[in-house]
Amino acid sequence: MGSIIPAMSERGLHRIEDDLAETWLEDWAGAGVAEIEDFLAKHAAFLSFLEGHAES
């Protein structure tokens, strides 16, 4: 039987004060852009890996 308690996010606990801050939108967008950049870097590294093996 599965756990009733949900797993904690990798980002940690969510604080309501963060939603009330004046910079919440910039913080939220910045975190999203950082995640997209991380994903694209991993994708580019994987493509480089594949191209290196295709040339061998």
N, C-alpha and C positions, 0 to 999 in steps of 0.2 A: 504494500500500500504506500502511496506517495506521501511526502511530507506536506503538512498543512501550512507550515511556515514558509513563505516565499523566500527565495535566495536574495541576499543583499546585492545591490547593484555594485559593479566594479568601481563606480564613482563614489561609493560610500553613502552615508546618510544624506537625505534631502532635508534641508532646513527651510522653513517657510520664510525666514528673514531674507533668504537669498532671492525669493520671488518678489519681495517688497523693496529691494534695493533699486536705486535709480538706474543702475547699470545692468539690470537683469537681462535685457535684450542683447546688449553687446557681449555679456558673459556667455549667454546661451549660444549666440551665433559663433563666437570665438571657439567654444568647445566643439561645435559642429564642424567648423572649418578644420580644426586640428584633427578630428577623427577622419574626415575625408582625405586630408593630406597624408595621414598615416596609411590609410587604405590604398591610396594611389601609389605611395612609395613601395608598399609591399607588392602591389600588382606589377609595378615596373621592375622590381627585383626579380620576380618570378618570370617575367617575360625575358629578361636578360639571361636567366638561368636556362630557360628553354632554348633560346637562340644559341647559347654556348654549346649545348648538347646536340643541337641539330647540325652544327657546323663540324662536329667531331666525327 
